[in-house]
Amino acid sequence: MHIQELLRFAVKNRASDLHITENSPPILRINGRIVATELAALTREDTKRMVYSLLNDKQKEIFEQRLELDFSFSLDGKERFRINVHSQRGSIEAAFRVIPSQVPTLDQLGLPVVATELARKPNGLVIVTGPTGSGKSTTLAAMVDLINTEQQVVVITIEDPIEYIFYNKKSIIKQREVFADTRSFADALKHVLRQDPDVVVVGEMRDLETISTTLTAAETGHLVLATLHTPDASQTIDRVIDVFPPHQQEQIKIQFSGCLQGVISQELLPRKDGRGRVLATEVMIATTGIRNLIREHSTEQIPTLIQTGAQYGMHMMDKSLRELYVKGLVSYEEVIVRAKNPEEFR
């Protein structure tokens, strides 16, 4: 079977991901669950042939040097995929993420109203966090689409790779792909302020240099939307501060507390009825009290302020999980393993 046929098969079965791996049939992830197909097991030669049929000469060269490659692929000019190619015990394998053709709205994703308010901020830093596969990129895309629909601004995205494709509505949107349009997130961010942006989207704050330049962009009057692989607001604060050497941390606390607007942490849970997945969220808004805790690096007190900050749109993950369970959208077994305080949750 050709890789294009497999990708069409994945889309037809409403899979979010496709995995091709040696000695196994193609594997789908549907509604968060791993599902093995009934197709024949793939050999090492099969996986290499499938992967290399999608790569151009430059991409093959990069992969063979680094043994890692991220890129996007368009099928039939309609469906798009984010692809990671990697080596596993000498076998060339790949994971494919299906990217919906339409950008969903924040409301369709199940995000709270405060997410819309954060997307409309004129400046500062908004961070979307969560584990891999929790829909962070989709949330950023929905925010960008809202801005594109409502505001006349210049939006520059830095992605690895480009996932959703945007077309100019009221805004001008420039999408830059790492390795194709720029050498790295850090390089792109160093020069982005000379490109007259109003909004900067950072696909992932993955290292010290990227985090540092992201904070600078947010501090200089731009709205910056970014993602981070952290499970909640408290650990997001710790991660940003702790990535810097000790002698810089005092200054970073001041800088970070001044530019942060909010943190949305999210997780996708399989629906009880088996019809897709549903979003659970935690929201922290940078109130005066939160900013003081960031400056003092007293992140252990942040959950208390989130719990008492409902008037600002804040809530803890456990509250979101409880609401999903009470509405009958998810099972008790799904929510209890994700609860931060299981005993209290019970």
C-alpha positions as CSV (number, residue, x, y, z in Angstrom):
1,M,0.0,0.0,0.0
2,H,1.2,3.5,-0.9
3,I,1.6,6.0,1.9
4,Q,-1.0,8.3,0.3
5,E,-3.6,5.5,0.5
6,L,-2.8,5.0,4.2
7,L,-3.2,8.7,4.8
8,R,-6.6,8.7,3.1
9,F,-7.5,5.6,5.2
10,A,-6.6,7.5,8.4
11,V,-8.7,10.5,7.4
12,K,-11.7,8.2,6.4
13,N,-11.6,6.6,9.8
14,R,-11.4,9.9,11.6
15,A,-8.0,9.2,13.2
16,S,-6.0,11.9,14.8
17,D,-2.7,10.1,14.2
18,L,-1.2,7.4,12.1
19,H,1.9,5.5,13.1
20,I,4.0,3.3,10.7
21,T,6.5,1.1,12.5
22,E,8.5,-2.0,11.7
23,N,6.9,-5.4,12.3
24,S,3.4,-4.0,13.0
25,P,0.5,-3.1,10.8
26,P,-0.2,0.6,10.4
27,I,-1.7,1.9,13.7
28,L,-4.3,4.6,14.2
29,R,-5.2,6.8,17.1
30,I,-8.9,7.3,17.2
31,N,-10.6,9.3,20.0
32,G,-7.3,9.0,22.0
33,R,-7.2,5.2,21.7
34,I,-4.6,3.2,19.8
35,V,-6.2,1.0,17.2
36,A,-4.2,-1.5,15.1
37,T,-5.5,-1.9,11.6
38,E,-6.1,-5.2,9.9
39,L,-3.5,-4.5,7.2
40,A,-0.3,-6.5,6.8
41,A,2.6,-5.9,9.1
42,L,5.2,-3.5,7.6
43,T,8.8,-4.5,7.0
44,R,11.8,-2.2,7.5
45,E,11.9,-1.8,3.7
46,D,8.2,-0.8,3.7
47,T,8.5,1.9,6.3
48,K,11.6,3.4,4.6
49,R,10.0,3.4,1.2
50,M,6.8,5.0,2.5
51,V,8.7,7.8,4.4
52,Y,11.2,8.5,1.6
53,S,8.4,8.8,-1.0
54,L,7.3,12.0,0.9
55,L,10.7,13.6,1.2
56,N,12.6,15.8,-1.2
57,D,16.3,15.6,-1.5
58,K,17.0,18.4,1.0
59,Q,14.7,16.7,3.6
60,K,16.4,13.4,3.1
61,E,19.8,15.1,3.6
62,I,18.6,16.8,6.9
63,F,17.1,13.5,8.2
64,E,20.2,11.5,7.4
65,Q,22.3,14.0,9.3
66,R,20.1,14.5,12.3
67,L,18.0,11.3,12.3
68,E,15.0,13.5,13.2
69,L,12.8,15.5,10.9
70,D,9.5,17.5,11.3
71,F,7.6,18.7,8.3
72,S,4.1,19.1,6.9
73,F,2.4,17.5,4.0
74,S,-0.7,18.3,1.9
75,L,-2.7,15.4,0.5
76,D,-4.7,16.0,-2.7
77,G,-4.5,19.8,-1.9
78,K,-7.0,19.3,0.9
79,E,-5.9,17.3,4.0
80,R,-2.8,18.3,5.8
81,F,-0.5,16.3,8.1
82,R,2.2,17.2,10.6
83,I,4.9,14.5,10.2
84,N,7.7,13.4,12.4
85,V,10.3,11.1,10.9
86,H,12.6,9.2,13.3
87,S,14.8,6.2,13.6
88,Q,13.9,3.3,16.0
89,R,16.5,0.5,16.4
90,G,17.8,1.3,12.9
91,S,14.3,1.4,11.3
92,I,13.0,4.6,9.6
93,E,9.6,5.2,11.0
94,A,7.1,8.1,11.2
95,A,4.2,9.5,13.1
96,F,1.5,11.5,11.2
97,R,-0.8,14.0,12.9
98,V,-4.0,14.8,10.9
99,I,-4.6,18.5,10.7
100,P,-8.3,19.5,10.2
101,S,-8.9,21.5,7.0
102,Q,-10.9,24.1,8.8
103,V,-9.7,26.1,11.8
104,P,-12.3,25.5,14.6
105,T,-13.4,28.4,16.7
106,L,-12.5,28.7,20.4
107,D,-16.2,28.0,21.3
108,Q,-16.2,24.9,19.1
109,L,-13.1,23.6,20.9
110,G,-14.8,24.0,24.3
111,L,-12.5,26.7,25.6
112,P,-13.9,29.2,28.2
113,V,-14.9,32.7,27.3
114,V,-11.8,34.1,28.9
115,A,-9.7,32.5,26.1
116,T,-11.4,34.9,23.7
117,E,-10.6,37.8,26.0
118,L,-6.9,36.7,26.1
119,A,-6.8,36.6,22.3
120,R,-8.0,40.2,22.1
121,K,-5.3,41.5,24.4
122,P,-3.3,44.3,22.8
123,N,0.1,43.1,24.2
124,G,1.7,40.7,26.6
125,L,2.3,36.9,26.7
126,V,-0.4,34.2,26.5
127,I,0.9,30.6,27.0
128,V,-1.1,27.5,26.1
129,T,0.3,24.4,27.8
130,G,-0.4,20.7,28.0
131,P,1.0,17.3,27.1
132,T,1.7,16.3,23.5
133,G,-1.6,15.7,21.6
134,S,-3.7,18.0,23.9
135,G,-4.6,20.4,21.1
136,K,-2.3,23.3,21.9
137,S,-1.6,24.1,18.3
138,T,-5.3,24.0,17.5
139,T,-6.0,26.5,20.3
140,L,-3.3,28.9,19.0
141,A,-4.8,28.5,15.5
142,A,-8.3,29.4,16.8
143,M,-6.9,32.5,18.5
144,V,-5.1,33.6,15.4
145,D,-8.3,33.1,13.3
146,L,-10.3,35.2,15.8
147,I,-7.7,38.0,15.5
148,N,-7.7,37.6,11.7
149,T,-11.5,37.9,11.6
150,E,-11.7,40.9,14.0
151,Q,-8.5,43.0,13.7
152,Q,-6.4,44.8,11.1
153,V,-3.0,43.8,12.3
154,V,0.2,42.0,11.2
155,V,0.5,38.5,12.6
156,I,3.8,36.5,12.2
157,T,3.8,32.9,13.1
158,I,6.9,30.8,13.7
159,E,6.1,27.1,13.4
160,D,7.9,23.7,13.2
161,P,6.3,22.7,10.9
162,I,3.4,24.9,9.6
163,E,0.1,23.2,10.5
164,Y,-3.0,25.2,9.8
165,I,-2.8,27.4,6.7
166,F,-4.3,30.9,7.1
167,Y,-5.6,33.3,4.5
168,N,-5.7,37.0,5.0
169,K,-9.0,38.3,6.2
170,K,-8.7,41.6,8.1
171,S,-5.1,40.9,9.1
172,I,-1.9,40.2,7.2
173,I,-0.6,36.8,8.3
174,K,2.9,35.6,7.6
175,Q,3.7,32.0,8.4
176,R,7.4,31.1,8.8
177,E,8.5,27.4,9.0
178,V,11.6,26.5,10.9
179,F,14.3,25.1,8.5
180,A,12.3,26.1,5.4
181,D,12.0,29.9,6.1
182,T,14.3,30.4,9.1
183,R,17.0,28.4,10.8
184,S,15.4,28.2,14.2
185,F,12.8,29.7,16.5
186,A,15.5,31.8,18.2
187,D,16.8,33.1,14.9
188,A,13.3,34.0,13.7
189,L,12.5,35.8,17.0
190,K,15.7,37.8,16.9
191,H,14.5,39.4,13.6
192,V,10.8,39.4,14.0
193,L,10.6,42.8,15.6
194,R,11.9,44.4,12.4
195,Q,9.1,42.8,10.4
196,D,6.4,45.2,11.9
197,P,4.4,42.6,13.8
198,D,1.5,43.3,16.1
199,V,1.0,39.7,17.0
200,V,3.8,37.0,17.2
201,V,2.9,33.3,17.4
202,V,5.7,31.0,18.7
203,G,4.9,27.4,18.0
204,E,7.0,26.1,20.9
205,M,9.1,27.7,23.6
206,R,11.6,24.9,23.6
207,D,14.9,26.3,24.9
208,L,16.5,29.2,26.9
209,E,17.2,31.3,23.8
210,T,13.7,31.0,22.5
211,I,12.1,31.7,25.8
212,S,14.3,34.7,26.4
213,T,13.5,36.3,23.0
214,T,9.8,35.4,23.4
215,L,9.7,37.4,26.7
216,T,11.5,40.3,25.1
217,A,9.0,40.4,22.2
218,A,6.1,40.3,24.8
219,E,7.7,43.1,26.8
220,T,8.1,45.4,23.9
221,G,4.4,46.0,23.3
222,H,3.4,43.0,21.1
223,L,0.9,40.3,21.8
224,V,2.8,37.0,21.8
225,L,1.0,33.6,21.8
226,A,3.1,30.6,22.6
227,T,3.0,26.9,23.7
228,L,4.9,25.0,26.4
229,H,4.9,21.3,27.3
230,T,3.9,21.8,31.0
231,P,0.8,20.4,32.7
232,D,-0.4,23.4,34.7
233,A,0.1,27.1,35.4
234,S,2.4,26.6,38.4
235,Q,4.8,24.4,36.6
236,T,4.7,26.7,33.6
237,I,6.0,29.5,35.8
238,D,8.7,27.3,37.3
239,R,9.8,26.1,33.8
240,V,10.2,29.6,32.4
241,I,12.1,30.9,35.4
242,D,14.2,27.8,36.0
243,V,15.5,27.5,32.4
244,F,17.6,30.6,33.1
245,P,20.9,30.5,35.0
246,P,20.6,31.6,38.7
247,H,22.2,35.0,38.3
248,Q,19.5,36.0,35.7
249,Q,16.5,34.6,37.5
250,E,15.7,37.7,39.6
251,Q,15.5,39.9,36.5
252,I,13.5,37.2,34.6
253,K,10.9,37.1,37.5
254,I,10.3,40.8,37.1
255,Q,10.2,40.6,33.3
256,F,8.0,37.6,33.2
257,S,5.5,38.9,35.8
258,G,5.2,42.2,33.9
259,C,4.4,40.8,30.5
260,L,2.4,37.6,31.3
261,Q,-1.3,37.9,30.5
262,G,-2.5,34.4,31.2
263,V,-1.9,30.6,31.0
264,I,-4.3,28.1,29.5
265,S,-3.5,24.5,30.4
266,Q,-5.5,21.8,28.6
267,E,-6.0,18.1,28.2
268,L,-8.1,16.0,25.8
269,L,-10.3,13.2,27.2
270,P,-12.2,10.5,25.3
271,R,-15.9,11.1,25.4
272,K,-18.0,8.6,27.3
273,D,-20.2,7.9,24.2
274,G,-17.1,7.2,22.1
275,R,-17.8,10.1,19.7
276,G,-14.5,12.0,19.8
277,R,-12.8,13.8,22.6
278,V,-13.6,16.7,24.9
279,L,-11.4,19.4,26.3
280,A,-10.6,20.0,30.0
281,T,-8.9,23.2,30.9
282,E,-7.2,25.2,33.7
283,V,-7.0,29.0,33.4
284,M,-4.7,31.4,35.2
285,I,-5.0,35.1,34.6
286,A,-2.1,37.4,35.6
287,T,-3.8,39.5,38.3
288,T,-1.8,41.7,40.6
289,G,-1.7,38.8,43.2
290,I,-0.4,36.3,40.6
291,R,2.2,38.8,39.4
292,N,3.5,39.2,42.9
293,L,3.7,35.4,43.4
294,I,5.8,35.2,40.1
295,R,8.2,37.9,41.3
296,E,8.6,36.0,44.6
297,H,8.7,32.7,42.8
298,S,6.0,31.4,45.3
299,T,4.4,29.1,42.8
300,E,3.0,26.8,45.5
301,Q,0.5,29.5,46.3
302,I,-0.8,29.9,42.7
303,P,-3.5,27.2,42.9
304,T,-5.1,29.0,45.9
305,L,-5.4,32.2,43.9
306,I,-6.7,30.3,40.9
307,Q,-9.4,28.7,43.0
308,T,-10.5,32.1,44.4
309,G,-10.2,33.9,41.1
310,A,-13.4,32.9,39.4
311,Q,-14.4,36.5,38.9
312,Y,-11.4,36.9,36.6
313,G,-12.2,33.7,34.6
314,M,-9.8,31.5,36.5
315,H,-10.4,27.8,37.4
316,M,-8.4,24.7,38.3
317,M,-8.2,21.6,36.1
318,D,-10.1,19.6,38.7
319,K,-13.1,21.9,38.4
320,S,-13.2,21.5,34.7
321,L,-12.9,17.7,35.0
322,R,-15.8,17.7,37.6
323,E,-18.0,19.6,35.2
324,L,-17.3,17.3,32.3
325,Y,-18.2,14.3,34.6
326,V,-21.3,15.8,36.0
327,K,-22.5,16.6,32.4
328,G,-22.0,12.9,31.6
329,L,-19.5,13.7,28.9
330,V,-16.6,11.6,30.4
331,S,-16.4,8.6,32.6
332,Y,-15.3,8.6,36.3
333,E,-12.3,6.4,35.4
334,E,-11.1,9.0,32.9
335,V,-11.3,12.0,35.2
336,I,-10.0,10.4,38.4
337,V,-6.6,9.5,37.0
338,R,-6.2,13.1,35.8
339,A,-7.3,14.9,39.0
340,K,-4.7,16.8,40.8
341,N,-6.2,15.9,44.2
342,P,-7.9,12.5,43.7
343,E,-9.1,12.2,47.3
344,E,-10.7,15.6,47.4
345,F,-12.1,14.8,43.9
346,R,-13.7,11.6,45.1
